[in-house]
Amino acid sequence: MAALGFRLIANVPRPDAALVEGFRNAATGHVGDALGRSAAMDASIKPVSPVGAFCGVAFTVKTRPVDNLVVWKALQLAQPGDVLVIATGGHLGHSTWGDLTSRVGAGRGLAAMVTDGAVRDLDGIAEAGLPVFAAAVTPNSPQKDGPGEINVPIACGGQVVHPGDVLVGDRDGVVVVPRDAAAAALIELERIRTYEAERLEAIARGDFFPSWLDKQLVERGGLFVDAAGNAE
């Protein structure tokens, strides 16, 4: 029986590869809109590497502060295209990731690494070429003692992440697409992309404001007044 708090689960329930591919090159803002506008990790988690955009399958890691023993095992178990998502409980005093792990992750074909903790060795991370998102940077390094868990549900950046969820990241941040909602989200994403493209074309023509603006204001109780403050 696996020790509680020290479970190392190798297999991830993966979504269909074509479904994941549908989110590639999608703007995180559009993906987040498709999921009800509240699916993004909080604003603290930003790219710390020059390569920012990514799309992949969540391979989750839960580690205690000041330790990355199970992070190294996750690097060994993860598959190409996976996104290592490392939950530290928001500990920012010590790094959980650096240049060596970035080079291993890039060599293993990972899509990215995301953590609510800190990283170090920014120059080496940049050279490795792997998209890395983190909440902070510090020179302090971790121990390698454990415990920790691999491929369990985690909390990262204000979002619950399950193994096999789809993660999309760019310079705006990271959005979590639940695996069981991915197909429906992809349909809604295409609708949003079409709308955004139409609005861009309209703005280019000089049609700056959407047709729903005044109607929405009235329905929400907005009061139109003149310069003197009198109702129109």
GIBELUR-V529478 format. One record per helix or strand of 3 or more residues. SS is the DSSP state (alpha for helix, beta for strand). FROM is the first residue (numbers start at 0). TO is the last residue. If there is no record, write none. Layout:
ss={SS:SS}
from={FROM:FROM}
to={TO:TO}
This chain:
ss={alpha:alpha:beta:alpha:beta:beta:alpha:beta:alpha:beta:beta:beta:beta:beta:beta:alpha:alpha}
from={16:27:53:68:81:94:98:111:121:130:147:153:158:165:172:178:212}
to={20:33:62:76:86:96:106:114:127:133:149:155:160:169:176:203:218}
